[in-house]
Amino acid sequence: MTNQTRAPATADGAALLDEVEAFHRRFNVFPTEAAYIAVALWDAHAHLLDCFDSTPRIAFLSPEPGSGKSRALEVVETLVPRPMVAVNASAAALFRSVSGPDGRPTILFDEIDTVFGPKAGDNEELRGFLNAGHRRTGVTYRCVGDSQTVTPFPSYTAVAVAGLGSLPDTILTRSIIIRMRRRARNEKVEPFRARLHEQEGTALRDRLATWAEQARGWVLGAWPEMPDGVTDRPADVWEPLLAIADAAGGDWPRRAREACLALVKAAQYTDKHSLGIRLLTDLRDHVLIGIDRLPTIAILDRLNALDDAPWADLNGKPLDNRRLSRMLAEYMTADNEPIRSRNIRTSGGVLKGFHAKDLEDAWTRYCPPPQEAATSATPLQPSSEPLNL
């Protein structure tokens, strides 16, 4: 019997989540309906961290300031247990707070772009803390005392971040991403006034805490059914939120799974992941369509001609033969050998190029499912047209 078919943990869980969602809607304009559902469930999951093996980060990101990211964190702050607002906090301060005597905080990290943005410099310790704290078993090791004894500090805690741009891939894939936008003229929200509205939020927080205690036995050890196609890291990210939805009952199990599918699908399109995966996907969907092999010069022509692709301008230079070969060599063929160029005989002689068969295993393992098969590839540039295979 799946968790979805069991009775909810308490009768008022769904109604309480409805109120949490409505509280966000008063002050936040999120880009999709799925975002409201995810954020409300994330607020609730922060009260039940000990029931889960992992905790997803939630990230409010936008390309421009003034998109409501900080306001979203302000509202979340009123709803989660022991909120700790961290701006430019060090990794040492954070992991010591997590293992402190006052109990595990919920860390709210605004202006995360100052930590991981292009001008932020090296922040490997903080990145390591955020990565380790995703898992309940995560710890951070430090040398303590005069004897410099190696001591493990627990890192497991809920973290919400807000900032401009994106995040490192290692954090991005552990996060539920809310892509914030500036409010349109017809999108109205209620002004958030701390003195007026914090009390309302903390009253909801107290009710969430009470409900969480009632739901703890139901959520502990729950294995929520995942929507079709949600596996691996996305399943780890969403498992706690779906467990919360199932415990609440009502429409929340259905709405949570719809939100899960919508946000996981959106992440496949909007998150950068690695440049290598983008390369593999573009080769599959735009270059080697119906072709079993192609010279490198033709592959580069097609990649660099793609609209909305990075290949024509990689740090001011187009993708070239050397970089293409180096990137593809990081992936393996079905025979577990690095993908490398091979000789291809053409009417003009023998040229180096790549075979689709060598890429098929990497396409299966790393690329998102094809959306809609293209009917033709991008036309070759004139310099490559005379090549007849």
HELIX and SHEET records of a PDB file:
HELIX    1   1 ASN A    3  THR A    5  5                                   3    
HELIX    2   2 GLY A   13  PHE A   27  1                                  15    
HELIX    3   3 GLU A   33  HIS A   45  1                                  13    
HELIX    4   4 ALA A   46  CYS A   51  5                                   6    
HELIX    5   5 LYS A   69  LEU A   79  1                                  11    
HELIX    6   6 ALA A   91  VAL A   98  1                                   8    
HELIX    7   7 ASP A  113  PHE A  116  1                                   4    
HELIX    8   8 GLU A  124  ALA A  132  1                                   9    
HELIX    9   9 ASP A  169  LEU A  172  1                                   4    
HELIX   10  10 ALA A  194  VAL A  219  1                                  26    
HELIX   11  11 ASP A  232  ALA A  248  1                                  17    
HELIX   12  12 TRP A  252  THR A  270  1                                  19    
HELIX   13  13 LEU A  275  ASP A  282  1                                   8    
HELIX   14  14 LEU A  283  VAL A  287  3                                   5    
HELIX   15  15 THR A  296  ALA A  305  1                                  10    
HELIX   16  16 ASN A  321  LEU A  328  1                                   8    
HELIX   17  17 ALA A  356  TYR A  366  1                                  11    
HELIX   18  18 PRO A  382  SER A  384  5                                   3    
SHEET    1   A 5 PRO A  83  ALA A  86  0                                        
SHEET    2   A 5 THR A 106  PHE A 109  1                                        
SHEET    3   A 5 VAL A 159  LEU A 164  1                                        
SHEET    4   A 5 ARG A  57  SER A  62  1                                        
SHEET    5   A 5 SER A 175  ARG A 179  1                                        
SHEET    1   B 2 VAL A 139  VAL A 144  0                                        
SHEET    2   B 2 THR A 149  PRO A 154 -1                                        
SHEET    1   C 3 ARG A 293  PRO A 295  0                                        
SHEET    2   C 3 GLY A 349  HIS A 355 -1                                        
SHEET    3   C 3 ARG A 342  THR A 346 -1                                        
END                                                                             
